[in-house]
Amino acid sequence: VWFAVAYILWDTAYTLCDVPIFGIVTVMTERIDERTSLLSYKSIWSGLGAGIATIVATVLVGENVGLSFGLGALIIAVFSFAVMMPVSYNVKERIQAVEDEKFTLRRMFRYLFQNKYLLIYYVGYLFHAGFGVSGSLMLLVSYYMFHNSQFSLFILALSVLPMLICALLVPKLIARFDKMKLYLLCCLLNIIFSIATWVAGYDSIVVFSVLSVLRSIPAAFAGVTMFMFTPDCAEYGKFRSGIEAKGITFALQTFMAKLTGAISGSLGLFLLKFFDWTAVRAESFQDLQKLAIQQSGTAMSGLWFIYNMIPVIGMVIAFIIWCFYRLRDKEVQIMADANSGKIEREEALRLLAKH
């Protein structure tokens, strides 16, 4: 009962925070290039924060410190709360708010089904992120295959510089190329490097390290651009339906992030049971080390396959779906200008017909 109540309260608070923190970019500026730049740097800094949290959490629950997962999560949560507070007082809304729409459940669903690009993107995202089990299994891969749970920190350290360089280049690349085309290219590269990692195996630390760094480069770009498509879909949705529904649009983003997080966090562990995996109950890797439970060869092969190839399956499906996403940045800017009243709808339709 406590778990159910606490989870619902956490989930509600998460949504109340996540929707406005992403949606606020649409009331800071109407220029698509400025929104893209803002979202780029937001993703870079959130990626840095995630990296710090990963390092701290890995050290805390590792064999040397031996902290429980619960206490480690509490430390990260308190730190996160502290660094998020300034946003509430310092971020300014510069776009005059329009009158809130009166929504019924039927009207919300009508808006969603009229916004085809929003649905296309997030159906693809469901497979891409939902099958992304590598993050939840990395500690197990480090512990069982490279004999130290903190080996993942070594891979992270090698990947930091190329990931940072790639992330900083995102605004410049998007200014010259359409972001969906670049996103699809990165998805394809990630598929290639993931298959190569699976084929190469885990006997060589050097080969695994090199392929992991190579895989981190397109992953860094995808991580920065991942949620840049939601504001575009919000502008398309208003232009297409006449309904101002940025809240619903960003709420769908939050829902899908939580749904795929739940799927990816549990899918890998669920699949392991089909590979003769021995279940272990431990509060930390220090406890796991004391138990000294050995996994079978089948279990190790299964872990390696799930870690590398389940994300590939998800990315292949997502890639096919995203090929139908044809909303381009120049078109979004025209729609945004029409939605804000800078140009008439008829002129916008005439300009869109030229693209």
N, C-alpha and C positions, 0 to 999 in steps of 0.2 A: 504493500500500500504506500509506504514511504517513497519507494523508488518511482512509482507511477505518478504520485502527486508532485514530487520534486522535478521529475522529467517534464511534466506538462508546464510547470511554472518556468523552468529553464527555457523550454521551447518557445513559450509565449514571449518571454523577455528577449530571446534571440531574435525573433521576428520583429518586435517593436524597435530593436536597435538596427538590424540589418537593412530593412527596407529604406529608412530615411538616410542612412549613411551612404548607400549607393545612389539613391534617388536624388540626393541633394545637388549632384552635379548638374542636373537639368534646370535648377533654379539659380545656379551660380553664373551660367553663361548660356547664350543661345547658339554660339558658334561651335560647330561640330569639331573643328580642329582643336579648339581650346578644351572641349570636353574630353577628346581623345588624349590630349596631353595630361590633363588632370588625372584621368583614370590610369594612364601609364605610370605616372609617378606614385599614385596611390598603390598600385600593384607592386611596384618596386619596393616601396617601404614596407608594405604588408608581407612581401616575400622575405625581406630582411628580418622582420619580426618573427615570422614563422621559422626562419633559420635559427634565430637565437633560442626560441622556445624548444626547437628540436634538439639543439645541443644541450641546453640545460636539462631538459627532461631525460635525455638519453644518459647523461652523466648521473643524474639523481637516482634513476632506477637500475643503473648498471651494477655489475658485480662488485665494484669497489666501494660505492656508497651504500647501495642496498635499500634506498628509500622505497616505500610502497607507492604504487601507481596513484592511489587516492591522494596522498599528501603531495606528491609531485604535481598533480593536476591543480590542487588548491593553490600552490605557490605560483604557478603560471597564471591562474585566474585572477589572483590579487594584483599581480604585476600588470596584466592586460587591462584591468579596470582602471588602474592609475594612469596609464598612458593614453587611454581613450577619453578621459574626462575633459581635457582642453578643447576637444572638438565641439563639445556642447556649448562652449562660451565664445569661441573665436571664429568659427566658420560663419560667413555672412551670405544671406540670400539676396541676390541682386535683381532677380526677375520678378516682376509684379505677379502675385498669385492670382489665378483666375478663380471664379466661383466654383466651389466644389460640386462635382456631379452627384446627383441623387441615384444611388445604385440599388438595384434588386439583384438577387442571385441570378435570375434569368438574364438581366442586362449584362452582368459580369461575364457570363458564359458566351453571350452573343458577341461581346467585344473580343474575347479570347479566340473564338473560332473565326472571327473576321481578320484577326492578326496572324496571317499564315506564316510570316517569317519568324514571329515569336515562337510559334509551335514547332516549326522546322528546326530552329536552332536548339530548342530545349529538348526535343525528342532525341536529336543527335547527342546533346550533352548528357542525357540520361545514360546512354551506352558508354560514352567516352569516360565520364567520371565515375559512373556506377561500377564499371569493370576495372577501374584503376586501383587494383588491390596492392600494387607494389609498395606504397607507403605504409600500409598496415602490416605488411610482411617483412619489411626491410630488417627489423631487429631480429626476427627469427632467422632470416637468411644470414645475417652477420654472425649470429651466435652458433648456429648449427653447421654452416658451411665454411665460415672463416674463423670460427672458434673464439670469437669475442664480440659481444653485443655492441661494443663501441667502435667496431670496424666501420660502421655506417658513418661515423664522424670523420673518418679518414677520407671516405668517398665525398662527403659533403665539403670538406676542406679543399679537395682537388677541384671540385665543381664550382666553388664560390666565384672565382675570378671570371671564368668564361660566362657564367650565368649573369653576373653583374654587368659585364660588357654588353652582352646581348640585350639585357633588359633596358640599359641606357640608350641603346640604338633604336628601340622600338618606336618612339615618337618620330624620329627622322625617317625610318623605313615606311611607316604608315602615311607620312606626308607625301611620299612618292608612289607608293603602291597601295592597292586596295587591301584592306586588312583581312578580309575573308580569304583571298587568294594566298596571302602569306600564311594565314592560319592553317589552311589546307596543306601547304607545302611543309610546314613544321610537323603536322600530323603524319604526313607520309614519311618524313625523315625519322620520326620517332618509331614508327612501325618497323622500318628497316633496321635501325640500331637495336631494337628490342629483340627481333628475330635473330640478329647476329649474336647477341648476348646469350640467348638460349642455346643456339647451336654451339657456341664456343665452350660452354660449360663453366664450371666454377673451380677447375683444377688450377688455373693460373690467375693469381691475384692481379698481375700486371695487365693481362688482357681484359679482365673484368673491370678494372679501374679505368682503363682507356675508353672502353665502350660505355661505361657509366657516365664519364665526362662528356663524351660525344652526345649521348642521349639527353643529357641535362641542358644542352644548348637549345634545341628546338622546344624542349619542355619549358625553358625559361620564357621564351617568346610567347608560347601558348598560355603560360600562367599570367603574363602581363595583359594579354589581349582578351582573355577568356570572358570577362564580363563587360567588355566594351560594346557588345552587340545589343544589350538590353536597352540602353537609351535610344539607339537607332530604331529598335522595334517599337518603342513607346511613341516616337514621332510618326512612324509609319501607321501605327494603330490609330492615332488621333486623326491623321490625314485621311485614312481609309474609312473610318467609321464616324468621325466627328465627335467621338467620346474622349474626354480628357481622363485618362486612367493610368497615370504613371504609377500610382500606388499599387494597383492590381498587377501591373507589369513587373515591378520590382519585387512584389510579394511572390510572384511565380518564380522569380530567380532564387529568392530565399528558400522557397519550398523545395525546389529542385536541388539546391545545394545541400539541404538537410537530408533529402531523400537519398541522393547519391552518396552522401557521407555515410549514411546508415548502411547502404548496400555494400559499398566498397570496404567498409570497416569489418563487415561480417562475412562477406562472400568468400574471401580467401580462406578464412578459418573453416567455414562450412565445407568447402571443396576438399580440404585436407583429409577429412574423414573417409573419403573414397580412395585414399592412397595409403591405407594402413598406418595412419598417423596415431601415435600414442598420446592420448590427452594428458596434460599436465596441469596441476593446480598449484600456482605459485604467485606470490605477491610482488616478486621482483626477480631479476635475473640472478641475484645472489642466492635466493632460495632455489631457483632452477639449477644452479650449479651444484648445490649441495645434494639435490636429488639424483644427479648424475644419470638421468634417463637417456638411453641411446635410441635414436630413431632408425628404422629399417632403411635399406637401400631404396625400396619402393617409395617410402615416405619422403626421402630426400629428393628423389627424382620428381615426385609430385609437387613438392614445395618449389623446386626450381622451375617447373613447367607453369605452375599457377602464377608465380611471381613475374615471369616474363611474358607468357603467352595469353593469359586472360585479358590483360590490358590491350594486347594487340587485337584480339577479337573485338573488343569494344571500340577501338579506334577505327578498325576497318568498317564496321557498321556505321559509325558516326560519320566517317569520311563520305560514304555513299549518300547519306541523308543530307549532309551539308552541301553537297554539289547542287542541291535544289535551292539553296539560299542565294538569291540574286539581288539583294538589297545593297546598293553601293553607296559610298560615302557622299558623292556629289548629289545623288538623289535624295539622301537624307537631309542634306543642307537645304535643298529646295523645299522639301516638306516642312522642315523646321521654320523656314522663313514664312511659309504660308500659314502654318499653325499659329505663329506669333503675330500675324497680321502685317508683316512687312511687304508681302506681295499678295495679290488676289489669287484665289484658288484657280481661276481660269488660266492665269499666267503660269502658275505652277504646273498645271497639267500640260500646257504647251511646252514648257521647258523639259518636263519629264519625258515627253514624247520624242525629244531629240536624243535622249540617252539610250 
